[in-house]
């Protein structure tokens, strides 16, 4: 799992069209490496507001539209992050909601981290 997040966004095991094949992404790799019992949810569309943003490592504090007032750590893995066309910096600067494709990291039945993979169409 070490190369995920440093040299690759995903790795697949098995044949491409085989239902038994497994694809591991950065969120799943981090859960595997974690000493906590972190469970990773399915990819979903979420509306978030960025409250804090650290550009050098892609971490953020976000507020989910469905959980106002609760700020959750997030990791932004979108390749457009920290580029000239970065939609996250614009949303942060204007404090406007942004729709994203993301996975929830759950610990003890509660959301403990959000893994943002892309903006939503």
C-alpha positions in Angstrom: 0.0 0.0 0.0 3.0 2.4 0.4 3.1 3.5 -3.3 -0.5 4.7 -3.2 -0.6 8.4 -2.6 3.0 8.9 -3.5 3.3 7.3 -7.0 -0.2 6.1 -7.8 -3.8 7.1 -7.0 -5.1 3.5 -7.4 -4.0 0.0 -7.9 -6.1 -2.9 -9.2 -5.8 -6.6 -8.6 -7.4 -9.1 -10.9 -8.6 -9.0 -14.5 -10.3 -5.8 -15.7 -13.8 -7.2 -16.3 -13.8 -9.8 -13.6 -16.3 -9.1 -10.8 -13.8 -10.5 -8.3 -11.2 -7.8 -9.2 -10.4 -5.3 -6.5 -9.3 -1.7 -6.8 -7.6 0.1 -3.9 -7.5 3.9 -3.8 -5.7 6.3 -1.6 -8.5 6.3 1.1 -8.5 2.5 1.3 -4.7 2.5 1.5 -4.6 5.0 4.3 -7.2 2.9 6.2 -5.1 -0.2 5.8 -2.0 1.6 7.1 -3.9 3.2 10.0 -3.6 1.9 13.5 -7.2 3.0 14.1 -10.2 1.0 12.9 -10.9 3.4 10.0 -13.7 2.2 7.7 -14.0 3.7 4.3 -17.4 4.4 2.7 -18.4 4.3 -0.9 -17.7 7.2 -3.2 -20.5 9.8 -3.0 -21.3 13.4 -4.0 -21.1 15.8 -1.0 -21.5 19.5 -0.7 -18.9 21.0 1.5 -17.6 24.4 2.7 -13.9 24.7 3.2 -13.0 26.3 6.6 -9.3 25.7 6.5 -6.9 24.8 3.7 -3.2 23.8 3.8 -2.0 23.9 0.3 1.4 22.2 0.7 0.0 18.9 1.8 -3.6 19.0 0.6 -5.3 18.9 4.0 -8.3 20.9 5.0 -11.0 21.4 7.6 -14.5 21.2 6.0 -18.1 21.6 7.0 -20.5 19.2 5.4 -23.8 20.7 4.3 -25.6 17.9 6.1 -23.7 18.6 9.4 -23.6 22.3 9.8 -21.3 23.5 12.7 -19.2 20.3 12.7 -15.8 20.7 11.2 -14.1 17.5 9.9 -10.5 16.9 8.7 -10.2 16.2 5.0 -7.6 15.2 2.5 -7.8 16.5 -1.0 -6.5 14.0 -3.6 -7.9 15.7 -6.7 -5.1 16.3 -9.3 -6.4 19.8 -9.9 -5.6 20.8 -6.3 -2.9 23.4 -6.0 -2.8 24.1 -9.7 -3.6 27.2 -11.6 -7.2 26.1 -12.1 -7.7 24.9 -8.5 -11.5 25.1 -7.6 -10.8 24.5 -3.9 -8.8 27.7 -3.4 -11.6 29.7 -5.1 -14.3 28.1 -3.0 -12.2 28.6 0.2 -11.5 32.3 -0.7 -15.1 33.0 -1.4 -16.5 30.7 1.4 -18.8 29.2 -1.2 -20.1 25.6 -1.1 -18.5 23.2 -3.5 -19.8 19.8 -4.6 -17.2 17.0 -4.5 -16.8 13.3 -5.1 -15.5 11.9 -1.8 -15.4 9.0 0.6 -16.1 9.1 4.3 -13.6 7.7 6.8 -15.6 6.3 9.7 -14.3 5.5 13.2 -16.6 4.1 15.9 -19.7 4.9 13.7 -18.8 8.6 13.3 -17.3 10.5 10.4 -13.6 11.1 11.3 -12.1 12.1 7.9 -13.3 12.9 4.4 -11.2 11.9 1.4 -11.9 14.2 -1.5 -11.1 12.7 -4.9 -12.6 15.1 -7.4 -15.2 17.9 -7.9 -18.7 16.7 -8.7 -20.0 17.2 -12.2 
